[in-house]
Amino acid sequence: MQRTLVLLKPDCIQRRLIGEIIGRFEAKGLNIVAMKMLHVSPALAQEHYAEHVAKPFYPALEEFITSSPIVAMAIDGLEVIRVVREMLGATSGLKAAPGTIRGDFSSSRQMNLVHASDSEESAVRELKLYFAESELCPYAPTLIGSFKASDE
């Protein structure tokens, strides 16, 4: 079992796709164990995107991520980091396959609706930026037997 961070970015919020995107994660059988809406401050943006702060595109990235509320989620599941990233599709909505979140709803590289951690190390670091341990509510769905075999 893994845990990952997923952010529904400002374009997702503005386009009113929150429910559509959350529904895809739930339909896949993933567990949302924490969720909240917040405004990303410039300081939080700099922490989250620390590896990009010195790059020429960073000011536009910060302006975008702080422009509107986001929804942050902690999601649990088997191989959840890989699974979520495959569900999102390629970073650019123009290159993302149909059937993926970005392939179905995005036609931009920057306005690509969703961020998801790209590794276990990133997930641990990013989750701590958005959630205190006390905000996580792990649980076992009563329908778990309908999502996976008992030995998985």
C-alpha angles and dihedrals in degrees: 000000000000136000126216139180119242123185122195098212129219094270090054091052094045092048091050094236096134096108094042093054096042088049091058092054092047093046088054089058097250120146119235102209098174135014137171141159117232145152113251109229121215088251092053090046090054091050094046095046096033093139090057102043094099094045121103094242095053099092091057090046092052092046090052099046092047095045098088139000120288132203115233120200136183108210128191128200147117108299085347096164093058094037094052093046090051090049089053096051128204117348092249113064087213090063099036117109120249110262093042120103093248093039091055101039112020136068098173139078096219100030093056097137102231141051121201130179112261100209142013090259092052091046092054092047096043096044089057089055093058107027138042113218088248090061094061116097108187116186142163112242113234088230094055091122088063092056104045143003118266092248095054 
